[in-house]
Amino acid sequence: MTSDLYLFLCGALAVAAWVAGLFFLRYWRLTRDRFFVFFTAAFWLMAVNWSAVAAFATDETRHYFYVIRLAAFLLILAAIVDKNRHHPK
């Protein structure tokens, strides 16, 4: 059985990731840079991950939680690679 503190912290992490995604969405609206869209999606995936961990209150080492986190980290990597590619003008 998971403790109440663990569930609270999972919820806090989910809210923090959601808010971080909102900040990146705001920066995207100002600049229209794809980098911020990738980061928005990545942080929202992390929010989904932490929400699922809290909702199901199971062992977070299950493979489906790792797949969500892997997708988020791959989006961050894709944003970095996309930003550093040479774009001819």
C-alpha positions as CSV (number, residue, x, y, z in Angstrom):
1,M,0.0,0.0,0.0
2,T,1.3,3.4,-0.9
3,S,1.5,6.2,1.6
4,D,-0.5,9.4,1.4
5,L,2.7,11.4,1.2
6,Y,3.8,9.5,-1.9
7,L,0.5,10.1,-3.6
8,F,0.6,13.8,-2.6
9,L,4.1,14.1,-4.1
10,C,3.0,12.4,-7.3
11,G,0.2,14.8,-7.6
12,A,2.5,17.8,-6.9
13,L,4.9,16.6,-9.7
14,A,2.0,16.2,-12.1
15,V,0.8,19.8,-11.4
16,A,4.4,21.1,-11.7
17,A,4.9,19.4,-15.0
18,W,1.5,20.7,-16.3
19,V,2.4,24.3,-15.3
20,A,5.8,24.0,-16.9
21,G,4.1,22.8,-20.1
22,L,1.8,25.9,-19.9
23,F,4.9,28.2,-19.7
24,F,6.4,26.6,-22.8
25,L,3.1,26.9,-24.6
26,R,3.1,30.6,-23.8
27,Y,6.6,31.0,-25.2
28,W,5.6,29.1,-28.3
29,R,2.7,31.5,-28.8
30,L,5.1,34.4,-28.6
31,T,7.9,33.0,-30.8
32,R,6.3,30.3,-32.9
33,D,9.4,28.2,-32.4
34,R,8.9,24.4,-32.6
35,F,11.3,23.9,-29.8
36,F,8.7,25.1,-27.3
37,V,6.0,22.8,-28.8
38,F,8.3,19.8,-28.2
39,F,8.9,20.8,-24.6
40,T,5.2,21.5,-24.0
41,A,4.3,18.0,-25.2
42,A,7.2,16.4,-23.2
43,F,6.2,18.1,-20.0
44,W,2.5,17.2,-20.5
45,L,3.5,13.6,-21.1
46,M,5.4,13.7,-17.8
47,A,2.2,15.1,-16.1
48,V,0.2,12.2,-17.6
49,N,2.9,9.8,-16.2
50,W,2.8,11.2,-12.7
51,S,-1.0,11.3,-12.7
52,A,-1.2,7.7,-13.8
53,V,1.3,6.7,-11.1
54,A,-0.8,8.4,-8.5
55,A,-4.1,7.2,-9.9
56,F,-3.2,3.6,-10.2
57,A,-1.0,3.6,-7.0
58,T,1.0,0.7,-8.2
59,D,4.7,0.1,-8.6
60,E,6.0,2.8,-10.8
61,T,8.6,0.5,-12.3
62,R,6.0,-1.1,-14.6
63,H,6.9,-0.9,-18.3
64,Y,3.9,1.3,-19.3
65,F,5.1,4.1,-17.0
66,Y,8.6,3.8,-18.6
67,V,7.2,4.0,-22.1
68,I,5.5,7.3,-21.2
69,R,8.7,8.7,-19.7
70,L,10.7,7.5,-22.6
71,A,8.4,9.3,-25.0
72,A,8.8,12.5,-23.0
73,F,12.6,12.3,-23.0
74,L,12.7,11.5,-26.7
75,L,10.6,14.6,-27.3
76,I,13.1,16.7,-25.4
77,L,16.0,15.1,-27.4
78,A,14.1,15.7,-30.6
79,A,13.6,19.4,-29.7
80,I,17.4,19.8,-29.0
81,V,18.4,18.1,-32.2
82,D,15.8,20.1,-34.2
83,K,16.9,23.4,-32.7
84,N,20.6,22.7,-33.5
85,R,20.1,21.6,-37.1
86,H,21.2,24.0,-39.7
87,H,18.2,25.6,-41.3
88,P,19.0,27.2,-44.7
89,K,17.3,30.6,-45.2
